[in-house]
Amino acid sequence: MDNQALFTTSWDDGHPLDARVAELLSAHGFRGTFYMPLSNREGLPVMTSGEMRRLGQAFEIGSHTIDHCYLQTVDGAEARRQIEGGKTRLEQILGQRVSGFCYPGGRYTLEHRQMVVDAGFDYARTVVNFHRMLPADPFCMPTTIQFYPHERSVFVKNLLKQGEWRRRSSLFWVAVTNQELMPRLCALLDRVCARGGVFHLWGHSWELERFDGWRQLDSFLRYAAGRIPAEGRLNNRELLRYAVANSR
């Protein structure tokens, strides 16, 4: 693709604090996608049906299984129930089709991918990071960086575990040479703006309470708004449509 830079952001787990993320995105003129389970087996709260509907009026809502089920921890029948049931119930709440899915924990197999296809989703997002290219496989959509102040060692382990080293190495080196979160995010965005591609920021709203996350997210979105034109600000579904249109 050419040197056009696109920006998308997505947030997992359906925590009530997603509403606060949505307020920040709106304030800076960004779209976004929120992946929702209907409950969370790990004990975290999730949005009520009314809160989901309100959020869905301005942002894309995607599915995250029925109860945030890590698909590799259950048998095939339960995995299929989680994938299909999460979509059906979310569509009943929202009153509209749900086209996107996110694998909880980013953990899935090729069998799970096929289940997502069979359930009628258009795409699925992973947690593979350090990507700036449009997704080649819509059911393995990668990301650029998680909004969290990870130590460098986490990125090294992640790179080794998830492979595609040559494709991911450029942004990996940008990340590990910037130790603090804000300089790291800004440097990654600058690299994507210089070379073209997609900057895909993802995170969990509930994690922002663990560090100075709200102030830093506000600051980074302000910085990104100065770099990304309005037409380059997409949600995940719009990014997929852009990828399809530009692959012809």
VOTIRO-578330 format. One record per residue (C-alpha): x, y, z; chain; residue number from 1; residue in one letter. Coordinates in nm, 2 decimals. Layout:
BEGIN
<pt X="X" Y="Y" Z="Z" nudo="A" rodo="NUM" tordren="A"/>
...
***
This chain:
BEGIN
<pt X="0.00" Y="0.00" Z="0.00" nudo="A" rodo="1" tordren="M"/>
<pt X="0.11" Y="0.36" Z="-0.04" nudo="A" rodo="2" tordren="D"/>
<pt X="0.22" Y="0.59" Z="0.24" nudo="A" rodo="3" tordren="N"/>
<pt X="-0.13" Y="0.66" Z="0.37" nudo="A" rodo="4" tordren="Q"/>
<pt X="-0.15" Y="0.60" Z="0.74" nudo="A" rodo="5" tordren="A"/>
<pt X="-0.47" Y="0.46" Z="0.90" nudo="A" rodo="6" tordren="L"/>
<pt X="-0.56" Y="0.45" Z="1.26" nudo="A" rodo="7" tordren="F"/>
<pt X="-0.79" Y="0.20" Z="1.43" nudo="A" rodo="8" tordren="T"/>
<pt X="-0.84" Y="0.11" Z="1.80" nudo="A" rodo="9" tordren="T"/>
<pt X="-1.02" Y="-0.17" Z="1.97" nudo="A" rodo="10" tordren="S"/>
<pt X="-1.10" Y="-0.26" Z="2.34" nudo="A" rodo="11" tordren="W"/>
<pt X="-1.17" Y="-0.60" Z="2.48" nudo="A" rodo="12" tordren="D"/>
<pt X="-1.38" Y="-0.75" Z="2.76" nudo="A" rodo="13" tordren="D"/>
<pt X="-1.68" Y="-0.51" Z="2.77" nudo="A" rodo="14" tordren="G"/>
<pt X="-1.60" Y="-0.35" Z="3.11" nudo="A" rodo="15" tordren="H"/>
<pt X="-1.82" Y="-0.06" Z="3.21" nudo="A" rodo="16" tordren="P"/>
<pt X="-1.51" Y="0.16" Z="3.19" nudo="A" rodo="17" tordren="L"/>
<pt X="-1.53" Y="0.12" Z="2.81" nudo="A" rodo="18" tordren="D"/>
<pt X="-1.78" Y="0.41" Z="2.82" nudo="A" rodo="19" tordren="A"/>
<pt X="-1.50" Y="0.63" Z="2.95" nudo="A" rodo="20" tordren="R"/>
<pt X="-1.27" Y="0.52" Z="2.66" nudo="A" rodo="21" tordren="V"/>
<pt X="-1.55" Y="0.60" Z="2.42" nudo="A" rodo="22" tordren="A"/>
<pt X="-1.57" Y="0.95" Z="2.56" nudo="A" rodo="23" tordren="E"/>
<pt X="-1.20" Y="1.01" Z="2.50" nudo="A" rodo="24" tordren="L"/>
<pt X="-1.22" Y="0.87" Z="2.15" nudo="A" rodo="25" tordren="L"/>
<pt X="-1.52" Y="1.09" Z="2.07" nudo="A" rodo="26" tordren="S"/>
<pt X="-1.35" Y="1.39" Z="2.21" nudo="A" rodo="27" tordren="A"/>
<pt X="-1.05" Y="1.35" Z="1.98" nudo="A" rodo="28" tordren="H"/>
<pt X="-1.25" Y="1.25" Z="1.67" nudo="A" rodo="29" tordren="G"/>
<pt X="-1.17" Y="0.88" Z="1.66" nudo="A" rodo="30" tordren="F"/>
<pt X="-1.38" Y="0.57" Z="1.58" nudo="A" rodo="31" tordren="R"/>
<pt X="-1.33" Y="0.24" Z="1.76" nudo="A" rodo="32" tordren="G"/>
<pt X="-1.44" Y="-0.11" Z="1.82" nudo="A" rodo="33" tordren="T"/>
<pt X="-1.54" Y="-0.27" Z="2.15" nudo="A" rodo="34" tordren="F"/>
<pt X="-1.55" Y="-0.65" Z="2.19" nudo="A" rodo="35" tordren="Y"/>
<pt X="-1.81" Y="-0.77" Z="2.43" nudo="A" rodo="36" tordren="M"/>
<pt X="-1.88" Y="-1.09" Z="2.62" nudo="A" rodo="37" tordren="P"/>
<pt X="-2.22" Y="-1.12" Z="2.79" nudo="A" rodo="38" tordren="L"/>
<pt X="-2.05" Y="-1.20" Z="3.12" nudo="A" rodo="39" tordren="S"/>
<pt X="-1.69" Y="-1.27" Z="3.24" nudo="A" rodo="40" tordren="N"/>
<pt X="-1.60" Y="-1.60" Z="3.40" nudo="A" rodo="41" tordren="R"/>
<pt X="-1.29" Y="-1.43" Z="3.55" nudo="A" rodo="42" tordren="E"/>
<pt X="-1.52" Y="-1.22" Z="3.77" nudo="A" rodo="43" tordren="G"/>
<pt X="-1.48" Y="-0.88" Z="3.60" nudo="A" rodo="44" tordren="L"/>
<pt X="-1.80" Y="-0.67" Z="3.55" nudo="A" rodo="45" tordren="P"/>
<pt X="-1.94" Y="-0.62" Z="3.21" nudo="A" rodo="46" tordren="V"/>
<pt X="-2.17" Y="-0.36" Z="3.06" nudo="A" rodo="47" tordren="M"/>
<pt X="-2.54" Y="-0.39" Z="3.10" nudo="A" rodo="48" tordren="T"/>
<pt X="-2.75" Y="-0.44" Z="2.79" nudo="A" rodo="49" tordren="S"/>
<pt X="-2.86" Y="-0.08" Z="2.80" nudo="A" rodo="50" tordren="G"/>
<pt X="-2.49" Y="0.04" Z="2.83" nudo="A" rodo="51" tordren="E"/>
<pt X="-2.40" Y="-0.18" Z="2.53" nudo="A" rodo="52" tordren="M"/>
<pt X="-2.68" Y="-0.04" Z="2.32" nudo="A" rodo="53" tordren="R"/>
<pt X="-2.58" Y="0.32" Z="2.41" nudo="A" rodo="54" tordren="R"/>
<pt X="-2.22" Y="0.25" Z="2.32" nudo="A" rodo="55" tordren="L"/>
<pt X="-2.33" Y="0.08" Z="1.99" nudo="A" rodo="56" tordren="G"/>
<pt X="-2.50" Y="0.40" Z="1.87" nudo="A" rodo="57" tordren="Q"/>
<pt X="-2.16" Y="0.55" Z="1.81" nudo="A" rodo="58" tordren="A"/>
<pt X="-1.91" Y="0.27" Z="1.80" nudo="A" rodo="59" tordren="F"/>
<pt X="-1.88" Y="-0.08" Z="1.65" nudo="A" rodo="60" tordren="E"/>
<pt X="-1.96" Y="-0.36" Z="1.89" nudo="A" rodo="61" tordren="I"/>
<pt X="-1.80" Y="-0.70" Z="1.83" nudo="A" rodo="62" tordren="G"/>
<pt X="-1.83" Y="-1.03" Z="2.00" nudo="A" rodo="63" tordren="S"/>
<pt X="-1.59" Y="-1.18" Z="2.26" nudo="A" rodo="64" tordren="H"/>
<pt X="-1.77" Y="-1.52" Z="2.33" nudo="A" rodo="65" tordren="T"/>
<pt X="-2.05" Y="-1.56" Z="2.58" nudo="A" rodo="66" tordren="I"/>
<pt X="-1.84" Y="-1.53" Z="2.89" nudo="A" rodo="67" tordren="D"/>
<pt X="-1.49" Y="-1.45" Z="2.79" nudo="A" rodo="68" tordren="H"/>
<pt X="-1.40" Y="-1.81" Z="2.73" nudo="A" rodo="69" tordren="C"/>
<pt X="-1.04" Y="-1.90" Z="2.63" nudo="A" rodo="70" tordren="Y"/>
<pt X="-1.13" Y="-2.13" Z="2.34" nudo="A" rodo="71" tordren="L"/>
<pt X="-0.84" Y="-2.37" Z="2.39" nudo="A" rodo="72" tordren="Q"/>
<pt X="-0.95" Y="-2.45" Z="2.74" nudo="A" rodo="73" tordren="T"/>
<pt X="-1.28" Y="-2.62" Z="2.63" nudo="A" rodo="74" tordren="V"/>
<pt X="-1.38" Y="-2.89" Z="2.39" nudo="A" rodo="75" tordren="D"/>
<pt X="-1.50" Y="-2.82" Z="2.04" nudo="A" rodo="76" tordren="G"/>
<pt X="-1.87" Y="-2.83" Z="2.12" nudo="A" rodo="77" tordren="A"/>
<pt X="-1.83" Y="-2.57" Z="2.39" nudo="A" rodo="78" tordren="E"/>
<pt X="-1.61" Y="-2.35" Z="2.18" nudo="A" rodo="79" tordren="A"/>
<pt X="-1.87" Y="-2.35" Z="1.90" nudo="A" rodo="80" tordren="R"/>
<pt X="-2.14" Y="-2.27" Z="2.16" nudo="A" rodo="81" tordren="R"/>
<pt X="-1.94" Y="-1.98" Z="2.29" nudo="A" rodo="82" tordren="Q"/>
<pt X="-1.87" Y="-1.84" Z="1.95" nudo="A" rodo="83" tordren="I"/>
<pt X="-2.22" Y="-1.88" Z="1.80" nudo="A" rodo="84" tordren="E"/>
<pt X="-2.40" Y="-1.80" Z="2.13" nudo="A" rodo="85" tordren="G"/>
<pt X="-2.20" Y="-1.48" Z="2.19" nudo="A" rodo="86" tordren="G"/>
<pt X="-2.29" Y="-1.35" Z="1.84" nudo="A" rodo="87" tordren="K"/>
<pt X="-2.66" Y="-1.44" Z="1.87" nudo="A" rodo="88" tordren="T"/>
<pt X="-2.72" Y="-1.29" Z="2.21" nudo="A" rodo="89" tordren="R"/>
<pt X="-2.52" Y="-0.98" Z="2.13" nudo="A" rodo="90" tordren="L"/>
<pt X="-2.73" Y="-0.92" Z="1.82" nudo="A" rodo="91" tordren="E"/>
<pt X="-3.05" Y="-0.97" Z="2.02" nudo="A" rodo="92" tordren="Q"/>
<pt X="-2.93" Y="-0.70" Z="2.27" nudo="A" rodo="93" tordren="I"/>
<pt X="-2.81" Y="-0.45" Z="2.00" nudo="A" rodo="94" tordren="L"/>
<pt X="-3.09" Y="-0.52" Z="1.75" nudo="A" rodo="95" tordren="G"/>
<pt X="-2.83" Y="-0.53" Z="1.47" nudo="A" rodo="96" tordren="Q"/>
<pt X="-2.58" Y="-0.76" Z="1.30" nudo="A" rodo="97" tordren="R"/>
<pt X="-2.25" Y="-0.82" Z="1.47" nudo="A" rodo="98" tordren="V"/>
<pt X="-1.98" Y="-0.87" Z="1.21" nudo="A" rodo="99" tordren="S"/>
<pt X="-1.66" Y="-0.88" Z="1.42" nudo="A" rodo="100" tordren="G"/>
<pt X="-1.51" Y="-1.13" Z="1.67" nudo="A" rodo="101" tordren="F"/>
<pt X="-1.21" Y="-1.12" Z="1.90" nudo="A" rodo="102" tordren="C"/>
<pt X="-1.04" Y="-1.43" Z="2.03" nudo="A" rodo="103" tordren="Y"/>
<pt X="-1.02" Y="-1.41" Z="2.41" nudo="A" rodo="104" tordren="P"/>
<pt X="-0.66" Y="-1.39" Z="2.51" nudo="A" rodo="105" tordren="G"/>
<pt X="-0.57" Y="-1.41" Z="2.15" nudo="A" rodo="106" tordren="G"/>
<pt X="-0.57" Y="-1.79" Z="2.18" nudo="A" rodo="107" tordren="R"/>
<pt X="-0.72" Y="-1.99" Z="1.90" nudo="A" rodo="108" tordren="Y"/>
<pt X="-0.65" Y="-2.28" Z="1.66" nudo="A" rodo="109" tordren="T"/>
<pt X="-0.74" Y="-2.32" Z="1.29" nudo="A" rodo="110" tordren="L"/>
<pt X="-1.04" Y="-2.51" Z="1.40" nudo="A" rodo="111" tordren="E"/>
<pt X="-1.16" Y="-2.22" Z="1.61" nudo="A" rodo="112" tordren="H"/>
<pt X="-1.10" Y="-1.99" Z="1.31" nudo="A" rodo="113" tordren="R"/>
<pt X="-1.33" Y="-2.20" Z="1.10" nudo="A" rodo="114" tordren="Q"/>
<pt X="-1.59" Y="-2.19" Z="1.37" nudo="A" rodo="115" tordren="M"/>
<pt X="-1.58" Y="-1.81" Z="1.36" nudo="A" rodo="116" tordren="V"/>
<pt X="-1.63" Y="-1.83" Z="0.98" nudo="A" rodo="117" tordren="V"/>
<pt X="-1.91" Y="-2.08" Z="1.01" nudo="A" rodo="118" tordren="D"/>
<pt X="-2.09" Y="-1.86" Z="1.27" nudo="A" rodo="119" tordren="A"/>
<pt X="-2.12" Y="-1.58" Z="1.01" nudo="A" rodo="120" tordren="G"/>
<pt X="-1.87" Y="-1.33" Z="1.13" nudo="A" rodo="121" tordren="F"/>
<pt X="-1.68" Y="-1.12" Z="0.87" nudo="A" rodo="122" tordren="D"/>
<pt X="-1.35" Y="-1.10" Z="1.05" nudo="A" rodo="123" tordren="Y"/>
<pt X="-1.17" Y="-1.18" Z="1.38" nudo="A" rodo="124" tordren="A"/>
<pt X="-0.91" Y="-0.99" Z="1.56" nudo="A" rodo="125" tordren="R"/>
<pt X="-0.60" Y="-1.14" Z="1.73" nudo="A" rodo="126" tordren="T"/>
<pt X="-0.34" Y="-0.99" Z="1.97" nudo="A" rodo="127" tordren="V"/>
<pt X="-0.04" Y="-1.04" Z="1.74" nudo="A" rodo="128" tordren="V"/>
<pt X="0.15" Y="-0.71" Z="1.76" nudo="A" rodo="129" tordren="N"/>
<pt X="0.40" Y="-0.50" Z="1.57" nudo="A" rodo="130" tordren="F"/>
<pt X="0.21" Y="-0.51" Z="1.24" nudo="A" rodo="131" tordren="H"/>
<pt X="0.14" Y="-0.21" Z="1.02" nudo="A" rodo="132" tordren="R"/>
<pt X="0.01" Y="-0.39" Z="0.71" nudo="A" rodo="133" tordren="M"/>
<pt X="-0.36" Y="-0.45" Z="0.62" nudo="A" rodo="134" tordren="L"/>
<pt X="-0.48" Y="-0.79" Z="0.73" nudo="A" rodo="135" tordren="P"/>
<pt X="-0.42" Y="-1.06" Z="0.46" nudo="A" rodo="136" tordren="A"/>
<pt X="-0.65" Y="-1.30" Z="0.64" nudo="A" rodo="137" tordren="D"/>
<pt X="-0.96" Y="-1.12" Z="0.78" nudo="A" rodo="138" tordren="P"/>
<pt X="-1.00" Y="-1.39" Z="1.05" nudo="A" rodo="139" tordren="F"/>
<pt X="-0.64" Y="-1.33" Z="1.18" nudo="A" rodo="140" tordren="C"/>
<pt X="-0.64" Y="-0.95" Z="1.20" nudo="A" rodo="141" tordren="M"/>
<pt X="-0.32" Y="-0.84" Z="1.38" nudo="A" rodo="142" tordren="P"/>
<pt X="-0.25" Y="-0.53" Z="1.59" nudo="A" rodo="143" tordren="T"/>
<pt X="0.03" Y="-0.28" Z="1.64" nudo="A" rodo="144" tordren="T"/>
<pt X="0.06" Y="-0.24" Z="2.02" nudo="A" rodo="145" tordren="I"/>
<pt X="-0.14" Y="-0.29" Z="2.34" nudo="A" rodo="146" tordren="Q"/>
<pt X="-0.21" Y="0.02" Z="2.55" nudo="A" rodo="147" tordren="F"/>
<pt X="-0.01" Y="-0.10" Z="2.85" nudo="A" rodo="148" tordren="Y"/>
<pt X="0.34" Y="-0.02" Z="2.99" nudo="A" rodo="149" tordren="P"/>
<pt X="0.49" Y="-0.35" Z="2.92" nudo="A" rodo="150" tordren="H"/>
<pt X="0.85" Y="-0.43" Z="3.00" nudo="A" rodo="151" tordren="E"/>
<pt X="1.08" Y="-0.49" Z="2.71" nudo="A" rodo="152" tordren="R"/>
<pt X="1.11" Y="-0.86" Z="2.81" nudo="A" rodo="153" tordren="S"/>
<pt X="0.74" Y="-0.90" Z="2.73" nudo="A" rodo="154" tordren="V"/>
<pt X="0.79" Y="-0.78" Z="2.38" nudo="A" rodo="155" tordren="F"/>
<pt X="1.09" Y="-1.02" Z="2.33" nudo="A" rodo="156" tordren="V"/>
<pt X="0.89" Y="-1.32" Z="2.45" nudo="A" rodo="157" tordren="K"/>
<pt X="0.60" Y="-1.21" Z="2.23" nudo="A" rodo="158" tordren="N"/>
<pt X="0.80" Y="-1.18" Z="1.92" nudo="A" rodo="159" tordren="L"/>
<pt X="0.96" Y="-1.52" Z="1.96" nudo="A" rodo="160" tordren="L"/>
<pt X="0.63" Y="-1.69" Z="2.04" nudo="A" rodo="161" tordren="K"/>
<pt X="0.42" Y="-1.54" Z="1.76" nudo="A" rodo="162" tordren="Q"/>
<pt X="0.67" Y="-1.56" Z="1.48" nudo="A" rodo="163" tordren="G"/>
<pt X="0.66" Y="-1.36" Z="1.16" nudo="A" rodo="164" tordren="E"/>
<pt X="0.99" Y="-1.20" Z="1.28" nudo="A" rodo="165" tordren="W"/>
<pt X="1.10" Y="-1.03" Z="0.96" nudo="A" rodo="166" tordren="R"/>
<pt X="0.76" Y="-0.87" Z="0.91" nudo="A" rodo="167" tordren="R"/>
<pt X="0.73" Y="-0.75" Z="1.27" nudo="A" rodo="168" tordren="R"/>
<pt X="1.09" Y="-0.67" Z="1.34" nudo="A" rodo="169" tordren="S"/>
<pt X="1.08" Y="-0.30" Z="1.24" nudo="A" rodo="170" tordren="S"/>
<pt X="0.81" Y="-0.20" Z="1.48" nudo="A" rodo="171" tordren="L"/>
<pt X="0.95" Y="-0.44" Z="1.75" nudo="A" rodo="172" tordren="F"/>
<pt X="1.28" Y="-0.24" Z="1.75" nudo="A" rodo="173" tordren="W"/>
<pt X="1.09" Y="0.09" Z="1.78" nudo="A" rodo="174" tordren="V"/>
<pt X="0.90" Y="-0.05" Z="2.08" nudo="A" rodo="175" tordren="A"/>
<pt X="1.20" Y="-0.19" Z="2.27" nudo="A" rodo="176" tordren="V"/>
<pt X="1.42" Y="0.12" Z="2.21" nudo="A" rodo="177" tordren="T"/>
<pt X="1.15" Y="0.34" Z="2.38" nudo="A" rodo="178" tordren="N"/>
<pt X="1.11" Y="0.22" Z="2.74" nudo="A" rodo="179" tordren="Q"/>
<pt X="0.83" Y="0.45" Z="2.85" nudo="A" rodo="180" tordren="E"/>
<pt X="0.47" Y="0.41" Z="2.72" nudo="A" rodo="181" tordren="L"/>
<pt X="0.41" Y="0.75" Z="2.57" nudo="A" rodo="182" tordren="M"/>
<pt X="0.74" Y="0.79" Z="2.38" nudo="A" rodo="183" tordren="P"/>
<pt X="0.69" Y="0.43" Z="2.26" nudo="A" rodo="184" tordren="R"/>
<pt X="0.34" Y="0.49" Z="2.13" nudo="A" rodo="185" tordren="L"/>
<pt X="0.44" Y="0.82" Z="1.96" nudo="A" rodo="186" tordren="C"/>
<pt X="0.75" Y="0.66" Z="1.80" nudo="A" rodo="187" tordren="A"/>
<pt X="0.54" Y="0.37" Z="1.66" nudo="A" rodo="188" tordren="L"/>
<pt X="0.28" Y="0.60" Z="1.52" nudo="A" rodo="189" tordren="L"/>
<pt X="0.55" Y="0.82" Z="1.36" nudo="A" rodo="190" tordren="D"/>
<pt X="0.70" Y="0.51" Z="1.19" nudo="A" rodo="191" tordren="R"/>
<pt X="0.36" Y="0.41" Z="1.05" nudo="A" rodo="192" tordren="V"/>
<pt X="0.29" Y="0.76" Z="0.93" nudo="A" rodo="193" tordren="C"/>
<pt X="0.64" Y="0.77" Z="0.76" nudo="A" rodo="194" tordren="A"/>
<pt X="0.60" Y="0.43" Z="0.59" nudo="A" rodo="195" tordren="R"/>
<pt X="0.23" Y="0.40" Z="0.55" nudo="A" rodo="196" tordren="G"/>
<pt X="0.00" Y="0.13" Z="0.69" nudo="A" rodo="197" tordren="G"/>
<pt X="-0.22" Y="0.07" Z="0.99" nudo="A" rodo="198" tordren="V"/>
<pt X="-0.16" Y="0.17" Z="1.35" nudo="A" rodo="199" tordren="F"/>
<pt X="-0.39" Y="-0.06" Z="1.55" nudo="A" rodo="200" tordren="H"/>
<pt X="-0.40" Y="0.02" Z="1.92" nudo="A" rodo="201" tordren="L"/>
<pt X="-0.58" Y="-0.22" Z="2.15" nudo="A" rodo="202" tordren="W"/>
<pt X="-0.63" Y="-0.25" Z="2.52" nudo="A" rodo="203" tordren="G"/>
<pt X="-0.85" Y="-0.32" Z="2.82" nudo="A" rodo="204" tordren="H"/>
<pt X="-1.03" Y="-0.02" Z="2.98" nudo="A" rodo="205" tordren="S"/>
<pt X="-1.00" Y="-0.18" Z="3.33" nudo="A" rodo="206" tordren="W"/>
<pt X="-0.62" Y="-0.19" Z="3.30" nudo="A" rodo="207" tordren="E"/>
<pt X="-0.60" Y="0.18" Z="3.27" nudo="A" rodo="208" tordren="L"/>
<pt X="-0.69" Y="0.20" Z="3.64" nudo="A" rodo="209" tordren="E"/>
<pt X="-0.36" Y="0.02" Z="3.72" nudo="A" rodo="210" tordren="R"/>
<pt X="-0.13" Y="0.30" Z="3.59" nudo="A" rodo="211" tordren="F"/>
<pt X="-0.16" Y="0.66" Z="3.48" nudo="A" rodo="212" tordren="D"/>
<pt X="-0.36" Y="0.53" Z="3.18" nudo="A" rodo="213" tordren="G"/>
<pt X="-0.64" Y="0.78" Z="3.14" nudo="A" rodo="214" tordren="W"/>
<pt X="-0.42" Y="1.08" Z="3.12" nudo="A" rodo="215" tordren="R"/>
<pt X="-0.18" Y="0.90" Z="2.89" nudo="A" rodo="216" tordren="Q"/>
<pt X="-0.45" Y="0.78" Z="2.66" nudo="A" rodo="217" tordren="L"/>
<pt X="-0.59" Y="1.13" Z="2.64" nudo="A" rodo="218" tordren="D"/>
<pt X="-0.25" Y="1.27" Z="2.56" nudo="A" rodo="219" tordren="S"/>
<pt X="-0.18" Y="1.00" Z="2.29" nudo="A" rodo="220" tordren="F"/>
<pt X="-0.51" Y="1.05" Z="2.12" nudo="A" rodo="221" tordren="L"/>
<pt X="-0.44" Y="1.42" Z="2.11" nudo="A" rodo="222" tordren="R"/>
<pt X="-0.11" Y="1.35" Z="1.95" nudo="A" rodo="223" tordren="Y"/>
<pt X="-0.26" Y="1.10" Z="1.70" nudo="A" rodo="224" tordren="A"/>
<pt X="-0.53" Y="1.35" Z="1.60" nudo="A" rodo="225" tordren="A"/>
<pt X="-0.26" Y="1.58" Z="1.49" nudo="A" rodo="226" tordren="G"/>
<pt X="-0.10" Y="1.31" Z="1.27" nudo="A" rodo="227" tordren="R"/>
<pt X="-0.40" Y="1.12" Z="1.13" nudo="A" rodo="228" tordren="I"/>
<pt X="-0.65" Y="1.29" Z="0.90" nudo="A" rodo="229" tordren="P"/>
<pt X="-1.02" Y="1.23" Z="0.97" nudo="A" rodo="230" tordren="A"/>
<pt X="-1.06" Y="1.00" Z="0.67" nudo="A" rodo="231" tordren="E"/>
<pt X="-0.79" Y="0.77" Z="0.81" nudo="A" rodo="232" tordren="G"/>
<pt X="-0.96" Y="0.71" Z="1.14" nudo="A" rodo="233" tordren="R"/>
<pt X="-1.15" Y="0.38" Z="1.12" nudo="A" rodo="234" tordren="L"/>
<pt X="-1.31" Y="0.11" Z="1.33" nudo="A" rodo="235" tordren="N"/>
<pt X="-1.21" Y="-0.25" Z="1.27" nudo="A" rodo="236" tordren="N"/>
<pt X="-1.50" Y="-0.33" Z="1.04" nudo="A" rodo="237" tordren="R"/>
<pt X="-1.42" Y="-0.02" Z="0.83" nudo="A" rodo="238" tordren="E"/>
<pt X="-1.05" Y="-0.13" Z="0.82" nudo="A" rodo="239" tordren="L"/>
<pt X="-1.16" Y="-0.47" Z="0.69" nudo="A" rodo="240" tordren="L"/>
<pt X="-1.37" Y="-0.30" Z="0.41" nudo="A" rodo="241" tordren="R"/>
<pt X="-1.07" Y="-0.08" Z="0.32" nudo="A" rodo="242" tordren="Y"/>
<pt X="-0.84" Y="-0.39" Z="0.30" nudo="A" rodo="243" tordren="A"/>
<pt X="-1.09" Y="-0.57" Z="0.07" nudo="A" rodo="244" tordren="V"/>
<pt X="-1.14" Y="-0.27" Z="-0.15" nudo="A" rodo="245" tordren="A"/>
<pt X="-0.76" Y="-0.22" Z="-0.19" nudo="A" rodo="246" tordren="N"/>
<pt X="-0.68" Y="-0.58" Z="-0.26" nudo="A" rodo="247" tordren="S"/>
<pt X="-0.86" Y="-0.58" Z="-0.60" nudo="A" rodo="248" tordren="R"/>
***
